[in-house]
């Protein structure tokens, strides 16, 4: 089976997010003071071959832990969907 993963990686809430702070400050300059507490992260999309959903989740989780996210500074979430087999 082939599964499609959509991964979101965000800075831990306890850590300062300089990009988010800069964007939040710029919102006020754009006359959008009601937009506050902006956090900037990463979005990663990938396909994974696996025997079943559990196997796919395990592979994506391993990729996130070992390469895609820095657990000291970031947390991640992901969603899996079953993909059609390629032609």
N, C-alpha and C positions, 0 to 999 in steps of 0.2 A: 504494500500500500504506500501511497505518497500522501503526506500530510503537509498542510501549509501552516506555518507559524507566524503570528504577528506578535512581536516582542516589544515591550515598552520598558525602558531603563530610565530611572529617575534618581536624582540625588537624594540621599537620606534626608528626611525632614529636619533632623537636628543640625544639619550642616548648612553653612551659608552657601547661597547660590548666586554668585556675582552676576552672571548673565541675567538671571531672573530679576535681580534687584535693579539692574540697569534698564531692563524692559519695563518694569513697574514704574520707575521714575519717568521714563519717556511717555508712558500713558497719560500722565498728568499734563505733559507738554502738548499732547494731542487732544486735549480737552476730554479725556476719558478717565477722570479720577476715580470712577466707580470700579475700574479694573485694578485689582490689587493682588498681592501675593503670587506673582507669576513665578513658576518654576520651569526650567528648561532641561529637557532630557533628550533621549535618543529613541528612534523607532527603527526596528530592524525586521525585515520580512525575509523568510527563507522557506525552502521546501526540504522535507526530510523523508527518506525512505525508511519504513519500519514495518515490522510484522503485524503490529496492532497499535491502538491508540496509546496504551500504557508504555509501550516501547518508544513511541515517538515522543511522549512527554518526558521520559527519562533522558533521551538523547538531547532534546532541546534544553532541559534543565542543566545537563552536564555542560553543554556549550555555553550557557549563560554563566554558570559558576566558574568555569575554567578559562573563558576567553572574552566573552562579550560584556560582562559587567564586573565592576570592581566592588566586591562585597563590603569593603571597608568604607566606601563612599557612596555606593549606589544600591538600590533595590530594583528588582525586576518582576514583571508579570508577563504572562503570555497566554494567547488563545490559539488553539489548534482547530483546523477544519480539514476534513477529508478532501483531497484533491482528486480530480479525474486523472486517470493514467494518461501520460503523454502518448501522442501518436507515434 
